[in-house]
């Protein structure tokens, strides 16, 4: 028997059986996210004033109902 077979603690301990993953930038998914944001902005910018007007009308209507005017 050789003397190299003595019990020694492990030098590196991994919590997985697969090799570690070296991350990288995920540019494809970033592009998809940017396109989704651009699409939402293209839709919401023209609708913004209409939504703001409807919200303000709802606030005024609620305030008038609380005062029992309508």
C-alpha positions as CSV (number, residue, x, y, z in Angstrom):
1,X,0.0,0.0,0.0
2,X,1.2,3.4,-0.8
3,X,1.2,6.3,1.6
4,X,-0.9,8.5,-0.8
5,X,-4.1,6.7,0.1
6,X,-4.5,8.3,3.5
7,X,-7.8,10.0,4.3
8,X,-7.7,13.7,3.6
9,X,-10.4,16.3,3.4
10,X,-11.6,17.2,-0.1
11,X,-9.9,20.2,-1.6
12,X,-13.0,21.4,-3.5
13,X,-16.5,20.6,-2.6
14,X,-19.3,21.1,-5.1
15,X,-23.0,20.8,-4.3
16,X,-23.7,19.4,-7.7
17,X,-22.5,16.6,-9.9
18,X,-22.4,18.8,-13.0
19,X,-19.5,21.2,-13.7
20,X,-20.0,24.8,-12.7
21,X,-21.7,27.1,-15.3
22,X,-19.8,30.1,-16.4
23,X,-22.5,32.7,-17.1
24,X,-22.7,34.9,-20.1
25,X,-24.8,37.8,-21.3
26,X,-28.1,36.7,-22.7
27,X,-28.4,39.3,-25.5
28,X,-31.2,37.5,-27.3
29,X,-33.6,37.7,-24.4
30,X,-32.5,41.3,-23.8
31,X,-33.6,42.1,-27.4
32,X,-37.0,40.4,-26.8
33,X,-37.5,42.5,-23.7
34,X,-36.6,45.7,-25.4
35,X,-39.0,44.9,-28.3
36,X,-41.8,44.2,-25.8
37,X,-41.2,47.5,-24.0
38,X,-41.1,49.3,-27.3
39,X,-44.4,47.8,-28.3
40,X,-46.0,48.7,-25.1
41,X,-44.8,52.3,-25.3
42,X,-46.1,52.6,-28.9
43,X,-49.5,51.5,-27.6
44,X,-49.6,53.4,-24.3
45,X,-48.2,56.8,-25.5
46,X,-51.2,57.5,-27.7
47,X,-53.6,55.9,-25.2
48,X,-52.1,57.9,-22.3
49,X,-54.2,61.0,-22.6
50,X,-57.4,59.0,-23.1
51,X,-56.7,56.9,-20.0
52,X,-55.8,60.0,-18.0
53,X,-59.1,61.7,-19.0
54,X,-61.1,58.6,-18.1
55,X,-59.3,58.4,-14.7
56,X,-60.0,62.1,-14.0
57,X,-63.7,61.7,-15.0
58,X,-64.0,58.8,-12.6
59,X,-62.4,60.8,-9.8
60,X,-64.8,63.7,-10.4
61,X,-67.8,61.4,-10.6
62,X,-66.8,59.7,-7.4
63,X,-66.4,63.0,-5.7
64,X,-69.8,64.2,-6.9
65,X,-71.4,61.0,-5.6
66,X,-69.9,61.5,-2.2
67,X,-71.4,65.0,-2.1
68,X,-74.8,63.7,-3.2
69,X,-74.9,66.1,-6.1
70,X,-75.6,63.5,-8.8
